[in-house]
């Protein structure tokens, strides 16, 4: 779940609502996996409230967001480009093996 909030009071309200839902449903929020990132004029804030991990880069729906453009490019493009190349190499080998097996039957 990704949530953008205006202030810490709103963030605490989100945690309260999720915890109340958890009491009814039996589901529990894994607070150790929760992350926060300061935005806008608070981007240089170093406080770490709410017992969650605070970071300069955060991943939302598979895309990395943050203030360090070079780091975002590495995480979003360079790393994915390398994975795609590896997958294509695997596909080429698979097609060759399939073709080779097919010619011998």
HELIX and SHEET records of a PDB file:
HELIX    1   1 UNK A    8  UNK A   25  1                                  18    
HELIX    2   2 UNK A   31  UNK A   33  5                                   3    
HELIX    3   3 UNK A   40  UNK A   42  5                                   3    
HELIX    4   4 UNK A   49  UNK A   51  5                                   3    
HELIX    5   5 UNK A   69  UNK A   73  1                                   5    
HELIX    6   6 UNK A   74  UNK A   78  3                                   5    
HELIX    7   7 UNK A   79  UNK A  103  1                                  25    
SHEET    1   A 2 UNK A  35  UNK A  36  0                                        
SHEET    2   A 2 UNK A  53  UNK A  54  1                                        
SHEET    1   B 2 UNK A  57  UNK A  60  0                                        
SHEET    2   B 2 UNK A  63  UNK A  66 -1                                        
END                                                                             
